[in-house]
Amino acid sequence: MKRLPLSFLIVVAAIFGKQAAADEMTLRIADQTDRTYEFYHILLEQAFEQAGHKLTLIKRTGLPQKRIIALFEHGELDIHWMLESKERNEKYQAIPVGLTGGLAGHRVLLISPEQQSQFDPVKTLDDFRNMNLAGGFGENWFDIDVWRLNKLSYTVAPGDWRSIFSILQSEKRRQISNIHYFSRAVTEVELEIAQYPALVAEQNLMFIYDRDFKFFLNRNDQSRGPLLTAVMEHAQKSGLIEDLVNRYYGASLENLHLDQRTKFILETPR
């Protein structure tokens, strides 16, 4: 019997070893038609590809935030990204890798253009507090805890949080609802202004707290956690996350002139 060359056997072993080591994962995930979720989908796909694994995303489009969370908690969506909090870490399974390099905790305000003159005199956090203007947030948002801890005024918008965008466009609705600005992550601003061109980014201020978006799985979903953690840790160490943040958000961050803004470092809830 003719023996196969050793070099051939080594190549075959390498091929089959690589195939055996590769894992496949399917994730049901929320999507939006406005591309606001695209970064997180691409990050997952490229992180799995870079780590040598196969990922299939099954996307459910057009769901309001409350519906997304309900489906996630009932196991009809497998994964979602949220700002980390003590409550979420207890309730869900956090993948311990930040997704934006901390930029999710760098906030600027969306306002109506005619409001800018109200914000121009602000030089200190007390100046801002003394304006007696309230920010708008969605229900159960981590930002609520931040604003409360720092003695900043806020109003929780009932129902779909996206109603805040339309509220800000009308002075009458701002007064009735007691919502005068919308604190948004610097990574979110450009896409949202493109959708709501009647709004602008406030020009001078930035609020910073120590948090980032992270992927979360259902607490009972123990099978996916180790692989997803390994894949995301690899994406962080390889520089993939930083590269994607720069690709998706670099131009918009420059347009916000972050270095020229007055920065308020907020106390972050534990």
N, C-alpha and C positions, 0 to 999 in steps of 0.2 A: 504494500500500500504506500502510495506516494505521500510523503509528509509535506504539509504546507509550510512555506517560509515563515520564520519567526516574525519578520517585519509585518507580514500580512495579518498574523494573529494579533499582534499588538494594535494595529489599526482597527480591526474588528472589535477588539475588547474596548478600545476607547470609544467607538461609536455607540456600542450597546451600553457601555457604562454611563455615557452621557444621557442616553434615552432613559435608562433606569432611574437616574438621579432627577430627571425633570419631573415636576409635578404640574398637574392641571387644576385650575380652579374656575368655577363659574360664580359670578356675583350678580345678584339683582340689585340695581342701583337707580336712584332718582336722576332725572335729567330735566333740563329746561330748554325751550326753543331759542332762548336769547343768548346762549353760549356762556352763561354765568357759571355753569357747572363743568365746562369743557376742560379746564385746567386739571381738575381732580381726576377726571376720566383718563386723560392723557398721561398723567403722572402714574396712575395705577398700571396702565398698559405698558408704558416704557419701563417701569420698575420691574415688572414681571419678565419682560423680554430681556432686559439687561442681566437679570439673575438666572436666565436660562429656563424659565417656566412659562407655561401657557395660561393665559387668562382670557375668559369670555365674559363680557359685560352684557347683561340683559337689562336694557334701560326702560324705565317707565317715565313718560314725559308729561310735563304740565301739571304736576301735583302741587297744591299749596303746602306750605311748610308744616302746618299742623297735621295734614294728611300723611306727609312723608314720615313724620315721627311716629304717628299711629301705626302705619304699615311696618315700620322698622321694629317697633316694640312688639308687634304681633307676629314677627317672623316672616312677613311678606316682602320685605326688603332686607338684604343681608348686610349692607354696609351704608354708613353715611358719615359725613365729616361735620364736626362741631367744635366750638371752642371748649377746651378742656375745663372741667370744674369738678369740685369734690363730689357733687351730686351725680354727675354723669359718670365719673369714675366708679362710683358705687353701683350705679344702675346698669351700666353697659360695660363692655370690654374694650378698653382703650388700647390702641396700637401706639406704643410710646415713641413716636417720631413726629416732630413738628413739620407742618406741610408748607409753611411760607417763610421760614427763617425768622419767625417772630413778627412779621409784618401785619399779621391779623390783629395784633394788639396796638398797632399804630393807626390812630383814627383821625380823620378830618371830618368836617361837618358839611353835609349837603343842605343848602338853603336856597331860597328864592333870591334872585340878584338884588332886588331892592332892599334886602335885609343887610347887605354887607356893611353899610354905614353904622349899623348898630354894634357890630363886632369890632370895628376898627379901633376903638379906644382901649380894648382889652389888653392888658400887659401882664396881669397876674391871675392866678386861679380865683382869688377873691373878687377881682373885677368881674370875672365870668359868672361867679355865683351871684353877685349883686345885680346882674342883668335881669334875674328872675324869669329867664326863658327856659322852657322845658324841652328836653330831647324826647323823641319818640322811639319806643322799642316794641318788639314783638313779645308775646307772652312767654314767660320762663326763660328769657334771654339772660346770658351771663352778664351782659352790659348793665342790666338792672342792678345787680349786686355791686358792680364797680361804681356806678353813679351814686347809689345809696351810701356806700362806704365813704365816698369822697364828698358827701353832702352836696351833690349836684341834683338839680330838679329834673324829673322825668315823668312821662306819662306812658302807660302801657296801652298800645293800640289794640282794641278788640278785633277778633277775627283775623283776616289775612294781613300780615305786617306790611305787605306791599301797598296797602292803602295810604301809608305814610307819605309816599311820593306824591300822590294827588293832593293830600291835605296841605303839603308845603307850598303848593302852587297858588293857593288862595289865602289872602290875608284873613278873610272872614272865617274860613275853616280852621286856620291856625289858632285864632282866638277862641273859637267854640271848642275845639278839641284839646286846647292847651298843648299843642305840639309845634315847636318853632324851629327845630333843626333835627337832622338825622345823622347821628354819628356812624360813620362807615369806615371799614378797613381801607387802607390806602390801595390795596389790591382790587377793591370792588368799585371804586369811584368812577373810573373812566367808562366802563361798560354801562353803569347805571345812568350816567349823564347822557350817554348815547341813546338810551331808551327814554329818558325823561329830560329832553333838552331845555325845558323851561327852568330847570334847576342848575345850580353851579356849585363848585367846591368853594367853601369859605376860604379866603385868600391867605390868612395870617397865622392860624392856630393849628396845633397838632396835640392830641392827647395820647399818652402812651401808658399802656399797662402790660404786665408780664404774662401774656398768654398767646397761644397759637392754635390754629385748627389742627385737629388730629382725626384720623379715621377711627370709627367705633364699630364694633360688632355687637350683636346680641350677646348678653351675658352667658346664655346657654350654648352658644356656638363655639365650643372648645376646639373643634377640628381645624378650623381655618386660622385661628390665632397665631400659632407658631410660625407657619409659613409666611403669613402676611407680615408679621413682625420682622422676620429675617429679610424679606424682600425690601421692606421700607428702610430698614437699617442699612442695607447695602446701597440703596438709592441715596441715602444721606451721605454715607462715607465716600461714595464714588463722585459726588458733586452733581448728580443728576437733578436733585431737587433744586439746588441753587441755580443750575443752568436753566431749568424750566421756569423758575420764578423770574429770572432776568429776561427770558424770551417772551413770556406772556405779559409781564408787568413793567419791564424796564423803562419803556418809553413813557408810560403813564406816570410812573414815579418821578421821572424828570420833569414832566409837565406840572406836577404838583409843587415843585420847588421846596422839597422837604427840608433842606438845609437852611432855608431862609425863614422858616416858620418859628414862632414862639412855641416852645415845647413845654407841656405840662406833664410831669411824671406823676401818674395817679397811683394811689395805694391799691394793690391787687388783693382781692379776697383769697383766703387760703382754701 
